[in-house]
Amino acid sequence: MGIEEPAIEPERFLEDVEMRVGEIVAAEAFPEARKDVYKLDVDFGSETLRSAAGLTDNYTTDELCGRQVLAVCNLGTVPIAGFESECLVTGVDDADGDVVHLEPERAVENGTRVY
């Protein structure tokens, strides 16, 4: 994983992977899921997409609302316990193995493409 993966062409990555900045506008518990995740609504400016995100260890739903995140928007829809997850909110594991979401260092317009 990561650094050990083979190199790819930068143009190919930018053509294939659509990452955008969005703002979490709603977050709620998702007890039906097998893993501990939240249901999120993420505003990308021109549209709002839903995501099932494993941010429950480090954030409450109230802490997430209003925060910007980096998300992959073109993976298609993934059904999770009857919920249609439409984007992948990105994150990394901290030293305890809890997910920390990735966000821009300062606010940018929702829907801004990451490159």
MMTF fields as JSON, N, C-alpha, C and O atoms, coordinates in Angstrom:
{
  "mmtfVersion": "1.0.0",
  "mmtfProducer": "UNKNOWN",
  "numBonds": 459,
  "numAtoms": 460,
  "numGroups": 115,
  "numChains": 1,
  "numModels": 1,
  "chainsPerModel": [1],
  "groupsPerChain": [115],
  "chainIdList": ["A"],
  "bondAtomList": [4, 2, 8, 6, 12, 10, 16, 14, 20, 18, 24, 22, 28, 26, 32, 30, 36, 34, 40, 38, 44, 42, 48, 46, 52, 50, 56, 54, 60, 58, 64, 62, 68, 66, 72, 70, 76, 74, 80, 78, 84, 82, 88, 86, 92, 90, 96, 94, 100, 98, 104, 102, 108, 106, 112, 110, 116, 114, 120, 118, 124, 122, 128, 126, 132, 130, 136, 134, 140, 138, 144, 142, 148, 146, 152, 150, 156, 154, 160, 158, 164, 162, 168, 166, 172, 170, 176, 174, 180, 178, 184, 182, 188, 186, 192, 190, 196, 194, 200, 198, 204, 202, 208, 206, 212, 210, 216, 214, 220, 218, 224, 222, 228, 226, 232, 230, 236, 234, 240, 238, 244, 242, 248, 246, 252, 250, 256, 254, 260, 258, 264, 262, 268, 266, 272, 270, 276, 274, 280, 278, 284, 282, 288, 286, 292, 290, 296, 294, 300, 298, 304, 302, 308, 306, 312, 310, 316, 314, 320, 318, 324, 322, 328, 326, 332, 330, 336, 334, 340, 338, 344, 342, 348, 346, 352, 350, 356, 354, 360, 358, 364, 362, 368, 366, 372, 370, 376, 374, 380, 378, 384, 382, 388, 386, 392, 390, 396, 394, 400, 398, 404, 402, 408, 406, 412, 410, 416, 414, 420, 418, 424, 422, 428, 426, 432, 430, 436, 434, 440, 438, 444, 442, 448, 446, 452, 450, 456, 454],
  "bondOrderList": [1, 1, 1, 1, 1, 1, 1, 1, 1, 1, 1, 1, 1, 1, 1, 1, 1, 1, 1, 1, 1, 1, 1, 1, 1, 1, 1, 1, 1, 1, 1, 1, 1, 1, 1, 1, 1, 1, 1, 1, 1, 1, 1, 1, 1, 1, 1, 1, 1, 1, 1, 1, 1, 1, 1, 1, 1, 1, 1, 1, 1, 1, 1, 1, 1, 1, 1, 1, 1, 1, 1, 1, 1, 1, 1, 1, 1, 1, 1, 1, 1, 1, 1, 1, 1, 1, 1, 1, 1, 1, 1, 1, 1, 1, 1, 1, 1, 1, 1, 1, 1, 1, 1, 1, 1, 1, 1, 1, 1, 1, 1, 1, 1, 1],
  "groupList": [{"groupName": "MET", "atomNameList": ["N", "CA", "C", "O"], "elementList": ["N", "C", "C", "O"], "formalChargeList": [0, 0, 0, 0], "bondAtomList": [1, 0, 2, 1, 3, 2], "bondOrderList": [1, 1, 2], "singleLetterCode": "M", "chemCompType": "L-PEPTIDE LINKING"}, {"groupName": "GLY", "atomNameList": ["N", "CA", "C", "O"], "elementList": ["N", "C", "C", "O"], "formalChargeList": [0, 0, 0, 0], "bondAtomList": [1, 0, 2, 1, 3, 2], "bondOrderList": [1, 1, 2], "singleLetterCode": "G", "chemCompType": "PEPTIDE LINKING"}, {"groupName": "ILE", "atomNameList": ["N", "CA", "C", "O"], "elementList": ["N", "C", "C", "O"], "formalChargeList": [0, 0, 0, 0], "bondAtomList": [1, 0, 2, 1, 3, 2], "bondOrderList": [1, 1, 2], "singleLetterCode": "I", "chemCompType": "L-PEPTIDE LINKING"}, {"groupName": "GLU", "atomNameList": ["N", "CA", "C", "O"], "elementList": ["N", "C", "C", "O"], "formalChargeList": [0, 0, 0, 0], "bondAtomList": [1, 0, 2, 1, 3, 2], "bondOrderList": [1, 1, 2], "singleLetterCode": "E", "chemCompType": "L-PEPTIDE LINKING"}, {"groupName": "PRO", "atomNameList": ["N", "CA", "C", "O"], "elementList": ["N", "C", "C", "O"], "formalChargeList": [0, 0, 0, 0], "bondAtomList": [1, 0, 2, 1, 3, 2], "bondOrderList": [1, 1, 2], "singleLetterCode": "P", "chemCompType": "L-PEPTIDE LINKING"}, {"groupName": "ALA", "atomNameList": ["N", "CA", "C", "O"], "elementList": ["N", "C", "C", "O"], "formalChargeList": [0, 0, 0, 0], "bondAtomList": [1, 0, 2, 1, 3, 2], "bondOrderList": [1, 1, 2], "singleLetterCode": "A", "chemCompType": "L-PEPTIDE LINKING"}, {"groupName": "ARG", "atomNameList": ["N", "CA", "C", "O"], "elementList": ["N", "C", "C", "O"], "formalChargeList": [0, 0, 0, 0], "bondAtomList": [1, 0, 2, 1, 3, 2], "bondOrderList": [1, 1, 2], "singleLetterCode": "R", "chemCompType": "L-PEPTIDE LINKING"}, {"groupName": "PHE", "atomNameList": ["N", "CA", "C", "O"], "elementList": ["N", "C", "C", "O"], "formalChargeList": [0, 0, 0, 0], "bondAtomList": [1, 0, 2, 1, 3, 2], "bondOrderList": [1, 1, 2], "singleLetterCode": "F", "chemCompType": "L-PEPTIDE LINKING"}, {"groupName": "LEU", "atomNameList": ["N", "CA", "C", "O"], "elementList": ["N", "C", "C", "O"], "formalChargeList": [0, 0, 0, 0], "bondAtomList": [1, 0, 2, 1, 3, 2], "bondOrderList": [1, 1, 2], "singleLetterCode": "L", "chemCompType": "L-PEPTIDE LINKING"}, {"groupName": "ASP", "atomNameList": ["N", "CA", "C", "O"], "elementList": ["N", "C", "C", "O"], "formalChargeList": [0, 0, 0, 0], "bondAtomList": [1, 0, 2, 1, 3, 2], "bondOrderList": [1, 1, 2], "singleLetterCode": "D", "chemCompType": "L-PEPTIDE LINKING"}, {"groupName": "VAL", "atomNameList": ["N", "CA", "C", "O"], "elementList": ["N", "C", "C", "O"], "formalChargeList": [0, 0, 0, 0], "bondAtomList": [1, 0, 2, 1, 3, 2], "bondOrderList": [1, 1, 2], "singleLetterCode": "V", "chemCompType": "L-PEPTIDE LINKING"}, {"groupName": "LYS", "atomNameList": ["N", "CA", "C", "O"], "elementList": ["N", "C", "C", "O"], "formalChargeList": [0, 0, 0, 0], "bondAtomList": [1, 0, 2, 1, 3, 2], "bondOrderList": [1, 1, 2], "singleLetterCode": "K", "chemCompType": "L-PEPTIDE LINKING"}, {"groupName": "TYR", "atomNameList": ["N", "CA", "C", "O"], "elementList": ["N", "C", "C", "O"], "formalChargeList": [0, 0, 0, 0], "bondAtomList": [1, 0, 2, 1, 3, 2], "bondOrderList": [1, 1, 2], "singleLetterCode": "Y", "chemCompType": "L-PEPTIDE LINKING"}, {"groupName": "SER", "atomNameList": ["N", "CA", "C", "O"], "elementList": ["N", "C", "C", "O"], "formalChargeList": [0, 0, 0, 0], "bondAtomList": [1, 0, 2, 1, 3, 2], "bondOrderList": [1, 1, 2], "singleLetterCode": "S", "chemCompType": "L-PEPTIDE LINKING"}, {"groupName": "THR", "atomNameList": ["N", "CA", "C", "O"], "elementList": ["N", "C", "C", "O"], "formalChargeList": [0, 0, 0, 0], "bondAtomList": [1, 0, 2, 1, 3, 2], "bondOrderList": [1, 1, 2], "singleLetterCode": "T", "chemCompType": "L-PEPTIDE LINKING"}, {"groupName": "ASN", "atomNameList": ["N", "CA", "C", "O"], "elementList": ["N", "C", "C", "O"], "formalChargeList": [0, 0, 0, 0], "bondAtomList": [1, 0, 2, 1, 3, 2], "bondOrderList": [1, 1, 2], "singleLetterCode": "N", "chemCompType": "L-PEPTIDE LINKING"}, {"groupName": "CYS", "atomNameList": ["N", "CA", "C", "O"], "elementList": ["N", "C", "C", "O"], "formalChargeList": [0, 0, 0, 0], "bondAtomList": [1, 0, 2, 1, 3, 2], "bondOrderList": [1, 1, 2], "singleLetterCode": "C", "chemCompType": "L-PEPTIDE LINKING"}, {"groupName": "GLN", "atomNameList": ["N", "CA", "C", "O"], "elementList": ["N", "C", "C", "O"], "formalChargeList": [0, 0, 0, 0], "bondAtomList": [1, 0, 2, 1, 3, 2], "bondOrderList": [1, 1, 2], "singleLetterCode": "Q", "chemCompType": "L-PEPTIDE LINKING"}, {"groupName": "HIS", "atomNameList": ["N", "CA", "C", "O"], "elementList": ["N", "C", "C", "O"], "formalChargeList": [0, 0, 0, 0], "bondAtomList": [1, 0, 2, 1, 3, 2], "bondOrderList": [1, 1, 2], "singleLetterCode": "H", "chemCompType": "L-PEPTIDE LINKING"}],
  "groupTypeList": [0, 1, 2, 3, 3, 4, 5, 2, 3, 4, 3, 6, 7, 8, 3, 9, 10, 3, 0, 6, 10, 1, 3, 2, 10, 5, 5, 3, 5, 7, 4, 3, 5, 6, 11, 9, 10, 12, 11, 8, 9, 10, 9, 7, 1, 13, 3, 14, 8, 6, 13, 5, 5, 1, 8, 14, 9, 15, 12, 14, 14, 9, 3, 8, 16, 1, 6, 17, 10, 8, 5, 10, 16, 15, 8, 1, 14, 10, 4, 2, 5, 1, 7, 3, 13, 3, 16, 8, 10, 14, 1, 10, 9, 9, 5, 9, 1, 9, 10, 10, 18, 8, 3, 4, 3, 6, 5, 10, 3, 15, 1, 14, 6, 10, 12],
  "groupIdList": [1, 2, 3, 4, 5, 6, 7, 8, 9, 10, 11, 12, 13, 14, 15, 16, 17, 18, 19, 20, 21, 22, 23, 24, 25, 26, 27, 28, 29, 30, 31, 32, 33, 34, 35, 36, 37, 38, 39, 40, 41, 42, 43, 44, 45, 46, 47, 48, 49, 50, 51, 52, 53, 54, 55, 56, 57, 58, 59, 60, 61, 62, 63, 64, 65, 66, 67, 68, 69, 70, 71, 72, 73, 74, 75, 76, 77, 78, 79, 80, 81, 82, 83, 84, 85, 86, 87, 88, 89, 90, 91, 92, 93, 94, 95, 96, 97, 98, 99, 100, 101, 102, 103, 104, 105, 106, 107, 108, 109, 110, 111, 112, 113, 114, 115],
  "secStructList": [7, 4, 4, 4, 1, 7, 7, 7, 7, 2, 2, 2, 2, 2, 2, 2, 7, 7, 3, 3, 3, 3, 3, 3, 3, 3, 3, 3, 3, 7, 6, 6, 1, 1, 1, 7, 7, 3, 3, 3, 3, 3, 3, 7, 1, 1, 7, 3, 3, 3, 3, 3, 3, 7, 7, 6, 6, 6, 7, 7, 2, 2, 2, 2, 6, 6, 7, 3, 3, 3, 3, 3, 7, 7, 1, 7, 7, 3, 3, 3, 6, 6, 3, 3, 3, 7, 1, 3, 3, 7, 3, 3, 3, 7, 6, 6, 1, 7, 3, 3, 3, 7, 7, 7, 1, 1, 7, 7, 7, 6, 6, 7, 3, 3, 7],
  "xCoordList": [0.833, 0.0, 0.875, 2.014, 0.366, 1.042, 2.33, 2.344, 3.411, 4.702, 5.177, 5.949, 4.744, 5.17, 4.421, 4.799, 3.374, 2.606, 3.4, 4.197, 3.19, 3.899, 3.464, 2.328, 4.384, 4.092, 3.059, 3.027, 2.218, 1.263, 1.52, 2.189, 0.994, 1.139, 0.266, -0.922, 0.823, 0.026, -1.213, -2.274, -1.082, -2.223, -3.355, -4.532, -2.986, -3.977, -4.735, -5.959, -4.021, -4.655, -5.64, -6.784, -5.201, -6.062, -7.265, -8.321, -7.118, -8.239, -9.223, -10.435, -8.712, -9.545, -10.174, -11.296, -9.481, -9.944, -10.426, -9.654, -11.705, -12.267, -12.418, -13.327, -11.499, -11.563, -11.997, -11.514, -12.926, -13.435, -13.551, -13.603, -13.588, -13.818, -15.316, -15.986, -15.829, -17.244, -17.424, -16.529, -18.581, -18.9, -19.937, -20.971, -19.658, -20.631, -21.787, -21.605, -22.975, -24.142, -25.087, -25.979, -24.904, -25.7, -24.901, -24.207, -25.009, -24.333, -25.234, -25.792, -25.369, -26.193, -25.625, -24.872, -25.995, -25.575, -26.098, -27.105, -25.398, -25.774, -25.68, -24.8, -26.587, -26.497, -26.713, -26.331, -27.312, -27.566, -26.292, -26.245, -25.276, -24.028, -23.243, -23.316, -22.494, -21.666, -20.495, -20.081, -19.953, -18.843, -19.401, -20.533, -18.612, -19.02, -18.794, -17.687, -19.848, -19.771, -20.939, -21.932, -20.787, -21.861, -22.424, -21.734, -23.679, -24.27, -24.022, -24.37, -23.421, -23.122, -23.797, -23.93, -24.222, -24.605, -23.509, -23.219, -22.889, -21.763, -22.134, -22.462, -22.082, -22.436, -21.205, -20.195, -21.303, -20.219, -20.543, -19.965, -21.448, -21.802, -22.925, -24.031, -22.667, -23.681, -24.569, -25.638, -24.145, -24.947, -24.503, -23.393, -25.389, -25.095, -25.079, -26.028, -23.979, -23.839, -23.816, -23.46, -24.202, -24.214, -23.0, -22.479, -22.56, -21.396, -21.559, -22.123, -21.06, -20.938, -19.474, -18.614, -19.183, -17.792, -17.46, -18.226, -16.32, -15.866, -15.149, -13.955, -15.862, -15.262, -15.746, -15.57, -16.347, -17.055, -16.149, -16.591, -14.901, -14.025, -13.512, -13.3, -13.311, -12.716, -13.69, -13.346, -14.905, -15.822, -17.24, -17.676, -17.949, -19.395, -20.068, -19.43, -21.346, -22.068, -22.071, -21.956, -22.201, -22.196, -20.852, -20.811, -19.752, -18.423, -18.189, -17.455, -18.8, -18.597, -19.367, -18.867, -20.562, -21.388, -20.694, -20.256, -20.608, -19.969, -18.504, -17.9, -17.915, -16.503, -16.353, -17.189, -15.282, -14.983, -14.141, -13.335, -14.34, -13.61, -13.161, -13.675, -12.188, -11.773, -12.442, -12.382, -13.079, -13.813, -13.599, -13.427, -13.613, -13.595, -15.049, -15.871, -15.364, -16.768, -17.188, -18.362, -16.267, -16.639, -16.385, -15.956, -16.646, -16.498, -17.79, -17.821, -18.845, -20.139, -20.798, -20.277, -21.947, -22.721, -22.435, -22.414, -22.214, -21.951, -23.065, -23.219, -23.847, -24.909, -24.324, -23.559, -24.7, -24.251, -25.478, -26.019, -25.915, -27.063, -28.261, -28.888, -28.574, -29.736, -29.497, -30.416, -28.297, -27.925, -27.035, -26.117, -27.289, -26.498, -25.386, -25.642, -24.155, -23.008, -22.512, -22.146, -22.5, -22.228, -20.85, -20.447, -20.126, -18.772, -17.964, -18.523, -16.65, -15.751, -15.043, -14.183, -15.401, -14.718, -13.369, -13.303, -12.293, -10.956, -10.516, -10.951, -9.644, -9.124, -7.864, -7.474, -7.238, -6.053, -6.229, -7.005, -5.506, -5.536, -4.554, -3.435, -4.972, -4.049, -3.282, -3.425, -2.479, -1.642, -2.457, -1.954, -3.722, -4.591, -5.427, -6.203, -5.269, -6.043, -7.403, -8.216, -7.673, -8.931, -8.79, -7.7, -9.891, -9.865, -9.902, -10.729, -8.992, -8.957, -9.282, -8.609, -10.309, -10.657, -9.664, -9.043, -9.524, -8.639, -9.452, -10.57, -8.881, -9.585, -8.592, -7.402, -9.067, -8.141, -7.704, -8.424, -6.526, -6.015, -6.811, -6.783, -7.516, -8.435, -9.611, -9.528, -10.694, -11.916, -11.723, -11.094, -12.296, -12.342, -13.781, -14.594, -14.088, -15.455, -15.802, -15.009, -16.999, -17.457, -17.486, -17.951, -16.988, -16.936, -15.586, -15.359, -14.683, -13.36, -12.661, -12.63, -12.106, -11.429, -10.042, -9.317, -9.682, -8.372, -7.466, -7.847, -6.274, -5.301, -3.91, -2.962],
  "yCoordList": [-1.184, 0.0, 1.244, 1.199, 2.335, 3.621, 3.668, 3.476, 3.921, 4.136, 2.89, 3.0, 1.727, 0.49, 0.196, -0.718, 0.953, 0.717, 1.186, 2.118, 0.55, 0.978, 2.381, 2.791, 3.105, 4.455, 4.418, 3.484, 5.45, 5.603, 6.951, 7.814, 7.122, 8.392, 9.452, 9.209, 10.629, 11.68, 12.072, 12.317, 12.131, 12.5, 11.484, 11.844, 10.232, 9.165, 9.321, 9.192, 9.598, 9.807, 10.963, 10.835, 12.094, 13.274, 13.063, 13.655, 12.227, 11.925, 10.96, 11.098, 9.996, 8.922, 9.215, 8.779, 9.939, 10.137, 11.579, 12.524, 11.735, 13.061, 13.282, 12.755, 14.078, 14.43, 15.885, 16.748, 16.137, 17.492, 17.809, 16.916, 19.101, 19.575, 19.758, 20.37, 19.219, 19.385, 19.697, 19.458, 20.23, 20.559, 19.584, 19.352, 19.025, 18.133, 18.986, 19.853, 18.728, 19.519, 18.733, 19.314, 17.42, 16.583, 15.336, 14.776, 14.91, 13.697, 13.015, 13.659, 11.696, 10.957, 9.564, 9.045, 8.979, 7.625, 6.648, 6.902, 5.535, 4.512, 3.139, 2.344, 2.863, 1.615, 0.356, -0.729, 0.463, -0.719, -1.247, -2.409, -0.419, -0.821, -1.79, -1.719, -2.693, -3.643, -2.959, -3.364, -1.918, -1.166, 0.1, 0.498, 0.717, 1.926, 3.13, 3.662, 3.555, 4.664, 5.629, 5.31, 6.804, 7.794, 7.87, 7.554, 8.288, 8.692, 10.19, 10.959, 10.6, 12.015, 12.518, 11.778, 13.772, 14.503, 15.527, 16.334, 15.499, 16.376, 17.278, 16.794, 18.597, 19.606, 19.931, 20.408, 19.665, 19.966, 21.175, 21.336, 22.011, 23.213, 22.964, 23.469, 22.194, 21.917, 20.738, 20.565, 19.928, 18.793, 18.338, 18.629, 17.624, 17.041, 15.531, 14.937, 14.91, 13.459, 12.882, 13.561, 11.623, 10.938, 10.032, 9.523, 9.842, 8.992, 8.269, 8.809, 7.046, 6.311, 6.405, 5.845, 7.109, 7.405, 6.951, 7.183, 6.307, 5.795, 6.84, 6.711, 7.861, 8.956, 8.968, 9.963, 7.883, 7.88, 7.92, 8.354, 7.485, 7.448, 8.827, 9.084, 9.711, 11.013, 12.184, 13.288, 11.97, 13.087, 12.724, 11.583, 13.717, 13.571, 14.105, 14.771, 13.817, 14.341, 15.863, 16.49, 16.466, 17.932, 18.524, 19.585, 17.853, 18.341, 18.268, 19.087, 17.307, 17.138, 18.155, 18.62, 18.505, 19.427, 20.776, 21.375, 21.239, 22.503, 22.392, 23.379, 21.208, 21.025, 20.622, 19.905, 21.091, 20.687, 19.416, 19.202, 18.581, 17.326, 17.177, 17.844, 16.287, 15.897, 14.57, 13.643, 14.474, 13.253, 12.851, 13.699, 11.546, 11.009, 10.913, 10.3, 11.529, 11.675, 10.798, 10.802, 10.05, 9.282, 7.788, 7.136, 7.247, 5.805, 5.042, 3.814, 5.765, 5.112, 4.99, 5.462, 4.351, 4.188, 2.827, 1.809, 2.825, 1.592, 1.4, 2.227, 0.319, 0.085, -0.468, -1.432, 0.159, -0.28, -0.34, 0.696, -1.535, -1.742, -0.894, -0.243, -0.908, -0.178, 1.301, 2.008, 1.785, 3.184, 3.272, 2.466, 4.228, 4.402, 5.419, 6.622, 4.935, 5.812, 6.248, 5.413, 7.562, 8.11, 8.74, 9.07, 8.912, 9.456, 8.885, 8.388, 8.96, 8.433, 9.597, 10.24, 9.869, 10.892, 10.312, 9.22, 11.044, 10.521, 10.766, 11.715, 9.884, 10.013, 9.186, 8.442, 9.327, 8.559, 8.046, 8.601, 6.987, 6.468, 7.243, 7.528, 7.585, 8.201, 7.096, 5.92, 7.466, 6.503, 5.423, 4.325, 5.73, 4.762, 3.937, 3.077, 4.201, 3.483, 4.104, 3.516, 5.287, 5.994, 6.842, 7.324, 7.028, 7.77, 9.276, 9.772, 9.99, 11.446, 11.886, 11.466, 12.731, 13.122, 14.141, 14.883, 14.165, 15.119, 16.332, 16.205, 17.513, 18.75, 19.783, 19.694, 20.774, 21.835, 22.658, 22.743, 23.262, 24.034, 25.313, 25.864, 25.791, 26.918, 26.708, 25.93, 27.4, 27.198, 27.567, 28.567, 26.707, 26.967, 26.734, 26.233, 27.088, 26.924, 25.442, 24.636, 25.086, 23.701, 23.29, 24.044, 22.096, 21.578, 21.788, 21.288, 22.523, 22.749, 21.41, 20.554, 21.246, 19.996, 19.936, 20.93, 18.78, 18.537, 18.025, 17.136, 18.586, 18.128, 18.135, 17.779],
  "zCoordList": [0.0, 0.0, 0.0, 0.465, -0.507, -0.43, -1.199, -2.415, -0.502, -1.133, -1.863, -2.816, -1.451, -2.098, -3.401, -4.133, -3.696, -4.918, -6.139, -6.034, -7.292, -8.498, -8.92, -8.681, -9.549, -10.016, -11.14, -11.941, -11.185, -12.284, -12.947, -12.379, -14.132, -14.843, -14.17, -13.954, -13.83, -13.183, -13.987, -13.412, -15.316, -16.151, -16.005, -15.989, -15.901, -15.758, -14.444, -14.417, -13.355, -12.059, -12.138, -11.704, -12.691, -12.751, -13.669, -13.447, -14.696, -15.582, -14.928, -15.095, -14.192, -13.666, -12.308, -12.05, -11.438, -10.071, -9.902, -10.065, -9.577, -9.345, -7.843, -7.203, -7.306, -5.887, -5.787, -6.519, -4.861, -4.674, -3.188, -2.342, -2.898, -1.541, -1.358, -2.189, -0.263, 0.053, 1.527, 2.338, 1.865, 3.252, 3.794, 3.167, 4.943, 5.582, 6.093, 6.947, 5.56, 5.947, 6.845, 7.463, 6.925, 7.831, 8.17, 7.321, 9.421, 9.881, 10.893, 11.781, 10.748, 11.696, 11.915, 11.091, 13.028, 13.356, 12.305, 11.645, 12.166, 11.183, 11.852, 11.521, 12.791, 13.56, 12.729, 13.166, 11.547, 10.701, 10.037, 9.635, 9.92, 9.257, 10.145, 11.371, 9.513, 10.267, 10.944, 12.03, 10.308, 10.889, 11.529, 11.253, 12.37, 13.073, 12.156, 12.084, 11.46, 10.512, 10.715, 11.369, 10.14, 10.1, 8.692, 7.723, 8.578, 7.305, 7.182, 8.078, 6.072, 5.849, 4.586, 3.611, 4.601, 3.397, 3.175, 4.059, 1.982, 1.685, 0.513, -0.571, 0.736, -0.272, -1.113, -0.596, -2.421, -3.352, -4.226, -5.301, -3.779, -4.523, -5.502, -5.312, -6.547, -7.566, -7.2, -7.786, -6.24, -5.801, -4.418, -3.973, -3.757, -2.453, -2.61, -3.122, -2.16, -2.236, -0.83, 0.133, -0.732, 0.562, 0.684, -0.308, 1.932, 2.171, 3.498, 4.45, 3.548, 4.812, 5.198, 4.518, 6.287, 6.638, 8.049, 8.984, 8.196, 9.481, 10.31, 10.581, 10.708, 11.473, 12.915, 13.619, 13.357, 14.643, 15.864, 16.928, 15.753, 16.922, 17.327, 18.512, 16.36, 16.656, 16.587, 17.009, 16.062, 15.835, 16.255, 16.107, 16.78, 16.978, 15.724, 14.909, 15.568, 14.405, 14.423, 13.37, 15.595, 15.687, 15.278, 14.656, 15.616, 15.244, 13.737, 13.184, 13.081, 11.637, 10.812, 9.788, 11.234, 10.448, 10.312, 11.294, 9.058, 8.764, 8.392, 7.972, 8.537, 8.196, 6.736, 6.185, 6.124, 4.758, 4.776, 5.682, 3.765, 3.615, 2.175, 1.277, 1.964, 0.62, 0.32, 1.128, -0.837, -1.162, -2.615, -3.491, -2.855, -4.208, -4.641, -3.96, -5.789, -6.19, -7.363, -7.734, -7.956, -9.147, -9.005, -9.956, -7.825, -7.614, -7.861, -7.777, -8.163, -8.301, -6.938, -5.927, -6.936, -5.708, -5.095, -5.788, -3.776, -3.05, -2.021, -1.122, -2.14, -1.15, 0.157, 0.15, 1.269, 2.592, 3.488, 3.873, 3.816, 4.713, 4.304, 5.14, 3.0, 2.497, 2.255, 1.842, 2.499, 2.302, 1.071, 0.918, 0.196, -1.026, -0.775, -0.722, -0.62, -0.424, -1.798, -2.625, -2.038, -3.371, -3.522, -4.637, -2.432, -2.499, -1.345, -0.368, -1.465, -0.447, 0.231, -0.371, 1.479, 2.261, 2.671, 3.236, 2.385, 2.639, 4.076, 4.728, 4.549, 5.895, 6.049, 5.149, 7.198, 7.546, 8.968, 9.745, 9.301, 10.662, 11.531, 11.105, 12.752, 13.697, 14.423, 14.09, 15.405, 16.125, 16.832, 17.074, 17.166, 17.834, 16.85, 17.265, 15.541, 14.536, 14.272, 13.558, 14.835, 14.587, 13.337, 13.03, 12.611, 11.357, 11.61, 12.375, 10.953, 10.954, 9.534, 8.593, 9.358, 7.992, 7.459, 8.22, 6.137, 5.483, 5.074, 4.575, 5.29, 4.979, 4.476, 4.779, 3.702, 3.269, 4.472, 5.466, 4.381, 5.516, 5.746, 6.847, 4.734, 4.908, 3.966, 3.016, 4.235, 3.468, 1.994, 1.647, 1.145, -0.304, -0.739, 0.037, -1.949, -2.461, -2.54, -3.027, -2.055, -2.162, -3.623, -4.478, -3.907, -5.263, -5.929, -7.031, -5.278, -5.854, -6.079, -5.194, -7.266, -7.625, -6.994, -6.98, -6.48, -5.897, -7.011, -7.773, -7.097, -8.096, -7.537, -8.237]
}
